[in-house]
Amino acid sequence: MSVGFYSKGRWSSGYETSTVTVQERRGKVRVEWDYYRLPEVNDEFFRKHASEITQEIQDLMNSYRGHRYAASGTGLVGYVDGFPIDISTQLAYDVAEVFKRFANLRSLE
């Protein structure tokens, strides 16, 4: 699971395979995630555990109380918009880690 960054009009290398992206604009940042970029072998397992993944990602966002943000989607596909860059970068890596952990769980089945 990787994180791709968009800043100053350019994507970082590896964007095409990034599970989570960070798009910086005017001091605020959008973090997007999409499980469709993971290998297809994970699809059924991820859909089966969608509520757990959603809860973990929601818990991550809730840990940054005191910051205004907009969010949409589910644990499998979604975004959060409006956090400062430092929080957004950490959130992106944390969301990618959730996907990685569930992919590892799938491989143990």
C-alpha positions in Angstrom: 0.0 0.0 0.0 1.5 3.3 -1.0 0.8 7.0 -0.7 1.0 9.3 -3.7 1.5 13.1 -3.4 0.2 15.9 -5.6 1.9 19.3 -4.9 2.7 22.3 -7.1 1.0 20.8 -10.1 2.8 17.5 -10.1 2.2 13.9 -9.0 5.0 12.0 -7.2 6.3 8.9 -8.9 4.3 5.8 -8.2 0.9 7.7 -8.2 -0.6 5.1 -10.6 -0.4 2.4 -7.9 -1.1 4.5 -4.9 -3.9 3.3 -2.6 -4.0 6.7 -0.9 -3.4 10.1 -2.4 -2.6 13.4 -0.8 -3.5 16.5 -2.8 -2.2 19.8 -1.5 -3.8 23.1 -2.5 -3.8 26.5 -0.8 -2.6 25.2 2.6 -5.4 22.6 2.9 -5.2 19.1 1.7 -7.5 16.3 0.4 -6.7 12.7 1.3 -8.4 10.1 -1.0 -8.3 6.3 -0.7 -9.6 3.6 -3.1 -9.3 -0.1 -2.5 -9.7 -0.7 -6.3 -6.1 0.1 -6.7 -5.1 -2.9 -4.7 -4.7 -6.3 -6.4 -8.1 -7.8 -7.3 -7.5 -10.8 -5.2 -8.3 -8.6 -2.2 -11.7 -7.4 -3.4 -14.0 -10.0 -1.8 -12.1 -10.0 1.5 -12.2 -6.2 1.7 -15.9 -6.0 0.9 -16.6 -8.7 3.6 -14.7 -6.5 6.1 -15.9 -3.1 4.8 -17.6 -2.1 8.1 -14.4 -2.9 10.1 -12.3 -0.9 7.7 -14.8 2.0 7.7 -14.7 2.1 11.5 -10.9 2.1 11.7 -10.7 5.0 9.2 -13.5 6.9 11.0 -11.6 6.4 14.3 -8.5 7.8 12.6 -10.3 10.9 11.5 -12.0 11.3 14.9 -8.6 11.3 16.5 -8.0 14.7 15.0 -10.8 16.5 16.8 -10.6 20.2 16.9 -9.9 20.5 13.1 -12.7 21.2 10.7 -12.9 18.8 7.8 -15.3 17.4 5.2 -15.5 13.7 4.6 -17.3 11.4 2.2 -17.4 7.8 1.2 -16.8 4.6 3.1 -13.8 2.7 4.4 -13.2 1.3 0.9 -13.5 4.4 -1.2 -13.6 8.0 0.1 -11.9 11.2 1.0 -11.3 13.7 3.8 -10.8 17.3 2.9 -9.5 20.3 4.9 -6.8 19.1 7.3 -3.5 20.9 7.4 -0.7 19.2 5.4 1.1 17.6 8.5 -2.1 15.9 9.7 -3.1 14.9 6.2 0.2 13.3 5.5 0.0 11.3 8.7 -3.6 10.3 8.1 -2.7 9.1 4.6 0.0 6.8 5.9 -2.3 5.6 8.6 -5.1 4.8 6.1 -2.6 3.0 3.9 -1.5 1.0 6.9 -5.2 -0.1 7.5 -5.3 -1.4 4.0 -2.0 -3.1 4.3 -3.1 -4.8 7.6 -6.3 -6.1 6.0 -4.5 -7.3 2.9 -2.1 -9.2 5.2 -5.1 -10.7 7.1 -6.5 -11.9 3.7 -3.3 -13.6 2.9 -3.5 -15.6 6.1 -6.9 -17.1 5.2 
